Amino acid sequence: MPTSANVRPCRGPSRRELLRVGLLGTWGLALEDLLRLRAWSADTGATQPGKARNCILIWLAGGPSHIDTFDPKPDAPADVKGEFKPIDTSVAGLKISEVFPTLAQSMHEVTLIRSVTSPEADHDRAAHHLLTGYRPSPALVYPSYGSVVAKAREGKRGVLPPYVAVPDAPLFASSGYLTPAYDPFAVNGDPNQAGFRVRNLTPPDRLTLERLRRRREMVKALDSFAKEVSATPLTASRDQFAEQAYDLLTSSAAQAAFRIEEESDKVRENYGRTPFGQSCLLARRLIEAGVSFVTLNDRGMGPLGWDTHQQNFPTIKNTLAPPLDKGLSALLADLSERGLLANTLVIMMGEFGRTPTVNKMAGRDHHGRANCALLAGAGMPKGLVLGRTDAKADSPVERPVTPADLAATLYTALGIDPNFQFETPDGRPVRLVDNGKTPSELL
């Protein structure tokens, strides 16, 4: 299975060059390095007018059962329909699973796609397909949506990183064949924990602001002795990007965006005092502060997340669904009340659905042919149900939507031309989307 380690890095600074200019310091390849690496790319020209200024992608890691969430089949045989009953929603005639009683009252704000389909049913391959729009290739790892957005908007970056993962990034939510400069900035912490801090945005306790200033001056002094280092775009711009990293570490605006403890108890309770709920709240704060793309990686309460091969029904009912029901509902309402939903695309999906037939361990297995996705905001139709699966939720029978179609939809909403081409490390042009088209109902 290909990973980013299997792909030759994009043309840019080598590790030797990084060492020569002192990038691998106290924090390793950290904020200053990330800012500097981004300087190697100019404005791409990929952007065009779009309704969404930013995006929150909620990734249900492991692959949720579409039948037990958003595509119930109450008339199917008992070993297919499962244990959950469908309930009415705020959209006339639309029913979803009873595990989402709060979200059911927000369905008038969203587009529900019930016909997402992919030939991939392996976690890694399916994740690559859904998070990039491309089926995996042994020759190339494609960039994720957030990385494409970060590169396409290169000339519009602010103090905060353009692409943030909360609490961490799913596999293949990375830069692929682009440089690591476009990888997500991972929070690497639970926003629900007391004393929540963000790695790389909070210097060690022993490093005071004054010591940080002195360290910056020392680096400048040492650099003045490095006359033997050949001038390159990297060394020539070192001072500029060192200043940007310093500004980020000392910026009150950057620090404030992650300071979730400043939210009122009422707001935090509305989202739910769970890792997922507070991650949704942090995503709203980041979008409000100017971050372009936030990926929220929902792994549930354990390493398997939504991968319910066994005990599917109690796991969904008691562990997985309640935080999502409360957190997503609060996020949609909060974005709407703050006037942010009109220009924020919210998309929720996992790598695949699950088998219609319940297995011997009371679970459901991997199933790529049928899956659901939920979209909201940024001009997406409200209360629309797109596509339909057959009587057993095995395959789409109406308006199939591929991962490439989803990619085209996301990029178009964000004002990025799906036909734009980036170059691979060997100079080969590759379109952002291949053989994908935004469904006309979503335009």
C-alpha positions in Angstrom: 0.0 0.0 0.0 1.6 3.3 -1.0 2.2 6.0 1.6 3.7 9.4 1.4 7.1 7.8 2.3 7.0 5.9 -1.0 6.9 9.0 -3.1 10.0 11.1 -4.0 9.6 14.5 -2.4 8.8 17.5 -4.5 11.6 19.7 -5.8 12.6 22.0 -2.9 15.1 22.2 0.0 16.9 19.0 0.8 17.5 17.8 4.3 21.2 18.8 3.9 20.0 22.4 3.0 17.7 22.4 6.0 20.5 21.4 8.3 22.9 24.0 6.8 20.5 26.8 7.5 19.7 25.6 11.0 16.0 24.6 10.5 16.2 21.3 12.5 16.4 23.0 15.9 14.7 22.8 19.2 11.2 21.9 17.8 12.3 19.9 14.7 10.5 20.7 11.5 8.1 23.0 13.1 6.3 26.4 12.5 9.2 28.4 11.1 10.1 25.5 8.7 6.5 25.1 7.6 6.2 28.8 6.8 9.5 28.8 4.9 8.7 25.8 2.9 5.5 27.4 1.8 7.5 30.2 0.3 8.8 27.9 -2.4 5.4 28.0 -4.1 4.0 31.2 -5.7 0.3 31.9 -6.2 -0.9 29.0 -8.3 -3.7 30.7 -10.2 -6.1 27.9 -9.3 -8.6 30.0 -7.5 -11.8 31.5 -8.9 -14.9 32.9 -7.4 -16.7 30.5 -5.0 -19.3 30.7 -2.3 -17.2 29.1 0.5 -14.3 30.9 2.1 -13.5 28.0 4.3 -14.4 24.3 5.0 -14.8 22.0 7.9 -14.5 18.3 6.9 -15.7 15.9 9.6 -14.1 12.5 9.0 -15.9 9.5 10.5 -12.8 7.2 10.7 -13.4 3.5 10.2 -16.5 3.9 8.0 -20.0 4.3 9.5 -22.9 2.1 8.8 -25.0 4.0 6.3 -28.0 1.8 7.1 -27.8 2.6 10.9 -27.3 6.3 10.4 -28.7 8.1 7.4 -30.1 5.5 5.1 -32.4 3.3 7.2 -34.3 0.4 5.5 -37.2 -0.4 7.8 -38.9 -2.7 5.3 -35.8 -4.9 4.7 -35.3 -8.3 6.3 -34.4 -8.3 10.0 -30.8 -9.2 9.3 -30.5 -6.1 7.1 -32.5 -3.4 8.7 -30.9 -3.9 12.1 -32.1 -2.8 15.6 -32.7 0.9 15.0 -35.9 2.6 14.1 -36.2 5.5 11.6 -37.5 8.8 13.0 -39.0 11.9 11.4 -36.8 14.9 10.7 -37.3 18.6 10.0 -37.6 17.7 6.3 -41.0 16.3 5.3 -40.8 12.7 4.3 -37.1 12.3 5.3 -36.3 9.8 8.0 -33.0 9.0 9.6 -31.9 6.7 12.4 -33.2 7.2 15.9 -29.7 7.5 17.2 -29.7 11.1 15.9 -32.7 12.7 17.6 -31.1 16.2 17.8 -29.6 16.2 14.3 -32.9 15.0 12.9 -34.2 18.5 13.7 -31.3 20.1 11.7 -31.8 18.2 8.5 -33.5 21.2 6.8 -30.1 22.8 6.8 -28.2 20.1 5.0 -27.9 18.1 1.8 -27.9 14.4 2.4 -26.3 12.3 -0.3 -27.4 8.7 0.0 -25.6 7.4 -3.1 -21.9 7.8 -2.6 -20.2 4.8 -4.2 -16.6 3.6 -4.5 -15.0 0.3 -5.6 -12.7 0.5 -2.6 -13.4 -1.4 0.7 -10.0 -1.4 2.3 -9.5 1.3 5.0 -6.3 2.8 3.5 -7.4 2.6 -0.2 -10.8 3.9 0.5 -9.5 6.8 2.7 -7.2 7.9 -0.1 -10.1 7.7 -2.5 -12.5 9.7 -0.4 -10.0 12.3 0.9 -8.4 13.1 -2.5 -10.9 12.1 -5.1 -8.4 9.7 -6.6 -8.2 5.9 -6.4 -4.8 5.0 -4.9 -1.9 4.4 -7.2 1.4 2.6 -6.6 3.2 5.5 -8.3 1.7 8.5 -6.6 0.0 9.7 -3.4 -2.4 12.5 -4.3 -2.9 15.6 -2.1 -5.8 15.8 0.3 -8.5 18.5 -0.1 -7.0 20.6 2.7 -3.6 20.5 1.2 -4.9 21.6 -2.2 -6.7 24.5 -0.6 -3.6 25.5 1.3 -1.5 25.5 -1.9 -4.2 27.2 -4.1 -4.6 30.0 -1.6 -0.8 30.4 -1.0 -0.8 34.1 -1.6 -3.6 34.8 0.9 -2.2 33.2 4.0 -2.4 34.9 7.4 -0.7 34.3 10.7 -2.6 31.1 11.4 -1.9 27.9 9.4 -4.3 27.6 6.5 -5.0 23.8 7.2 -5.5 22.4 10.7 -6.4 18.9 11.8 -8.2 18.3 15.1 -7.1 16.5 17.1 -4.9 14.8 14.5 -5.0 14.0 10.8 -6.5 10.9 9.2 -4.3 8.8 6.9 -4.1 10.5 3.5 -5.3 13.8 4.8 -1.9 15.1 3.9 0.0 16.8 1.1 0.7 13.7 -1.1 3.0 14.6 -4.0 3.1 18.3 -2.9 5.7 19.4 -0.4 5.2 18.8 3.3 4.6 22.5 3.6 1.0 21.8 2.8 0.5 19.1 5.4 -2.1 19.9 8.1 -1.0 21.6 11.3 -2.1 18.9 13.9 -3.5 20.1 17.2 -2.4 16.8 18.9 -4.5 17.2 21.9 -8.0 16.7 23.3 -9.9 20.1 23.4 -12.1 18.6 26.1 -9.3 18.1 28.5 -8.5 20.6 31.3 -5.4 22.6 30.5 -5.6 21.9 26.8 -2.6 23.1 24.9 -1.5 23.0 21.3 1.9 21.6 20.5 4.1 23.9 18.4 2.0 26.9 19.3 2.9 26.9 23.0 6.6 27.1 23.8 7.9 24.9 26.7 7.1 26.3 30.2 10.8 27.1 30.7 10.9 29.2 27.5 9.6 32.6 28.5 8.8 35.3 25.9 12.0 37.1 26.9 14.1 34.0 26.3 12.3 33.5 23.0 13.3 37.0 22.0 16.9 36.4 23.1 17.0 33.1 21.1 15.8 34.9 18.0 18.6 37.5 18.4 21.1 34.7 18.9 20.0 33.0 15.7 20.4 36.3 13.8 23.9 36.7 15.2 24.9 33.2 14.2 23.5 33.7 10.8 25.8 36.7 10.2 28.8 34.3 10.4 27.4 31.9 7.8 28.9 33.8 4.9 30.2 30.5 3.3 26.6 29.3 2.7 25.7 29.8 -0.9 22.8 32.1 -1.4 19.6 30.3 -2.3 15.9 31.4 -2.2 15.8 29.5 1.0 18.6 31.3 2.8 17.7 34.6 1.3 14.2 34.5 2.8 15.3 33.0 6.1 14.9 36.2 8.1 11.5 36.9 6.7 10.1 33.5 7.6 11.8 33.4 11.0 9.9 36.6 11.7 6.6 35.0 10.6 7.2 32.0 12.9 8.1 34.3 15.8 4.9 36.3 15.1 2.9 33.2 15.1 4.3 32.0 18.5 3.8 35.5 20.0 0.6 36.5 18.2 -2.3 37.1 20.6 -4.8 36.4 17.7 -3.2 33.0 16.9 -3.1 32.0 20.6 -6.7 33.2 21.1 -8.1 31.0 18.3 -7.0 27.9 20.2 -8.0 29.2 23.7 -11.2 27.2 23.9 -11.5 27.7 27.7 -12.6 31.3 27.0 -15.9 30.0 25.7 -18.8 30.1 28.2 -19.9 27.0 30.0 -23.2 27.2 28.2 -21.6 27.2 24.8 -19.3 24.3 25.7 -22.3 22.3 27.1 -24.3 23.0 23.9 -21.5 21.2 21.9 -21.2 18.5 24.5 -18.3 18.0 26.9 -16.8 15.2 24.7 -13.7 15.1 22.5 -15.9 15.3 19.4 -18.1 18.1 20.7 -15.2 20.3 21.8 -13.4 19.5 18.6 -16.4 20.9 16.7 -16.3 24.0 18.9 -12.6 24.4 18.2 -13.2 24.0 14.5 -15.7 26.9 14.7 -13.2 29.1 16.5 -10.5 28.3 13.9 -12.8 29.1 11.0 -13.8 32.3 12.7 -10.2 33.3 13.1 -9.4 32.8 9.4 -8.2 29.2 9.0 -9.2 28.0 5.5 -9.6 24.3 6.1 -10.2 22.2 9.3 -10.3 18.4 9.2 -12.0 17.0 12.3 -10.9 13.4 12.7 -13.6 11.5 14.7 -12.1 8.2 15.9 -14.8 7.7 18.5 -13.6 6.6 22.0 -11.2 4.0 20.8 -8.7 3.1 18.0 -11.4 1.4 15.8 -13.7 4.4 15.6 -16.7 3.6 13.3 -15.2 0.3 12.2 -18.0 -1.8 13.8 -17.2 -5.3 12.8 -18.7 -6.5 16.1 -21.3 -5.1 18.5 -22.4 -2.6 15.9 -25.6 -1.5 17.5 -24.6 -0.9 21.1 -21.4 0.7 19.9 -23.2 3.2 17.7 -26.1 3.8 20.1 -24.0 4.3 23.3 -20.6 5.5 22.2 -20.4 6.9 18.7 -23.7 8.5 17.9 -24.5 10.7 20.9 -21.4 13.0 20.7 -21.9 13.3 16.9 -25.6 14.1 17.3 -25.0 16.8 19.8 -21.7 18.2 18.5 -22.7 18.5 14.8 -26.1 19.9 15.6 -24.5 22.6 17.8 -21.9 23.4 15.1 -24.5 23.9 12.4 -26.6 26.1 14.7 -23.6 28.1 15.9 -22.2 28.7 12.4 -25.7 29.8 11.3 -26.2 32.2 14.2 -22.8 33.8 13.7 -23.4 34.3 10.0 -20.6 31.9 9.1 -22.6 29.1 7.5 -23.2 31.0 4.4 -19.5 30.9 3.5 -18.4 27.8 5.3 -18.8 24.4 3.7 -19.4 21.6 6.2 -18.9 18.1 4.9 -19.2 14.8 6.8 -18.3 11.4 5.5 -16.3 8.2 6.2 -14.2 6.0 3.9 -17.1 3.6 3.1 -20.5 2.3 4.3 -21.0 -1.1 5.8 -22.5 -4.4 4.6 -26.3 -4.7 4.5 -26.3 -8.1 6.2 -25.3 -8.2 9.9 -22.5 -10.7 10.5 -22.2 -13.4 13.2 -20.6 -11.0 15.6 -23.5 -8.6 15.5 -21.5 -6.2 13.4 -21.3 -5.0 9.8 -18.3 -5.3 7.6 -16.7 -3.0 5.0 -18.8 -2.0 2.0 -17.7 0.5 -0.6 -20.6 0.3 -3.0 -22.9 2.4 -0.8 -22.1 5.2 1.5 -23.6 8.5 2.7 -22.2 12.1 2.9 -23.7 15.2 4.5 -23.0 18.7 3.2 -24.1 22.0 4.6 -23.5 25.7 4.1 -21.8 27.7 1.3 -24.9 27.6 -0.9 -25.5 23.9 -0.7 -29.3 23.1 -1.1 -31.1 22.9 2.2 -33.3 19.8 2.9 -32.2 18.0 -0.2 -31.8 14.3 -0.4 -29.7 13.3 -3.4 -29.6 9.7 -4.6 -31.1 6.5 -3.5 -29.9 2.9 -2.8 -31.8 -0.3 -3.4 -34.1 -2.0 -0.9 -31.2 -3.5 1.0 -28.9 -0.4 0.8 -26.4 -2.5 -1.2 -25.9 -0.2 -4.2 -27.1 3.1 -5.6 -30.1 2.9 -8.0 -30.4 6.6 -8.5 -27.8 9.4 -8.9 -24.6 7.6 -8.0 -22.0 10.0 -6.7 -18.3 9.1 -6.9 -15.4 10.4 -4.7 -14.3 12.4 -7.8 -17.7 14.0 -8.0 -17.4 14.9 -4.3 -14.0 16.4 -5.0 -15.3 18.5 -7.8 -18.2 19.7 -5.6 -15.8 20.6 -2.8 -13.3 22.5 -5.0 -16.0 24.3 -6.9 -17.7 25.5 -3.7 -14.3 26.7 -2.4 -13.6 28.6 -5.6 -10.9 26.2 -6.9 -11.0 25.1 -10.5 -11.3 21.2 -10.5 -9.6 21.2 -13.9 -6.5 23.0 -12.6 -3.3 21.1 -12.8 -0.5 20.8 -10.2 2.9 19.3 -11.1 4.2 16.1 -9.6 7.8 15.9 -8.4 8.9 14.7 -11.9 7.2 17.6 -13.6 4.1 15.7 -14.8 0.9 17.8 -14.7 -2.0 16.2 -12.9 -5.6 17.6 -12.7 -7.1 18.2 -9.3 -10.1 16.1 -10.3 -10.2 13.4 -13.0 -13.5 12.2 -14.4 -15.5 13.9 -11.7 -18.4 16.4 -12.0 -20.4 18.4 -9.5 -24.0 17.0 -9.5 -26.2 19.6 -11.1 -28.6 19.6 -8.1 -25.7 21.1 -6.0 -24.7 23.9 -8.3 
